[in-house]
Each structure stands twice: as C-alpha cells, then as structure tokens.
Amino acid sequence: SRLMSKLTADTFWQFACDVYSKNSVQPLLLELQDEQQKNVNLCLLLMFLDSLKLKLTPTQFSALDNAAALSDAQLLNPHRLTRKNLKTHHAHRTDYAVIRKQLLENELALEKLQQSLLLDALPSSISVNNGADNLALYLSEQDKNRLFQCL
C-alpha cells in the first residue's frame, strides 16, 4: 500500500530524530529504557506507525518486541556496558573524551542498525486504521500520556 511505502529506514530515522529532539522526549524515553527496560527505537517505531495510521496486531507487535530484545542483547547492551565501564574505570585518562565520543558515534550507528532490524521484523502488510494506537501495546496509559505531553 501507499502507506507501507513510507516505511523505509530513511523515513523512520528522520521521524525518530524529529520526535527525539522535541522538548522532554529524550529524557522520558531514556527513563523508560533505564527503569522499565523499554526499547527507545521500538517506542519510536510504534509512534511512527501510529502517525501512518498502521495498526499492528498483538502478534505482529510481539515479533517487533522480540527483534528489539535480540538486538539489544547482541549489540546495544554490550556496547552500553563498555561505555559505562570506560566512564567508571577510565574517566581520568587523557584520551577518555576521544574514546567516549567514538563510542557514542558507534552507538548511534548501532541504533540505526536496530531500526533497520525492527523494520525487517514488520509484516509485509499492516492494516490501515485511523484509530491506530500501537503504543498502547507497549506502554502503560500513564507513560503513553506523559510521552504525548512532550510532543
């Protein structure tokens, strides 16, 4: 469908960057990540699908949730741990700032890869529904409302 054609890695990345840069979206999503182990890219993808009026079934959502958990376990969590360990044990090194910057750049590349992996986990067709509320599959009503207040 015409809507599915808007679901590209580039359009998703652009949407994610736009939303992430708004007001207090970033601190709220990071709080959900740290305190509830929610995946930021999955939150952003669900918001993107909502904006395109594409409604996931619980089974389709579950495939996305699994893809997010797998890429977190394989890629992002080990990378974040390295960055944390560097900060904890080696922050006094003269080259700390340079290495930290490189790690953050690499993390961004891994985030972008994760977005592509999430898109790969989407079904080839998703039903169109004006009342699409995919975030409700993942976040509590309270957290969802907190997020919408940031937009």
Disulfide bonds with the S-S distance in Angstrom:
none
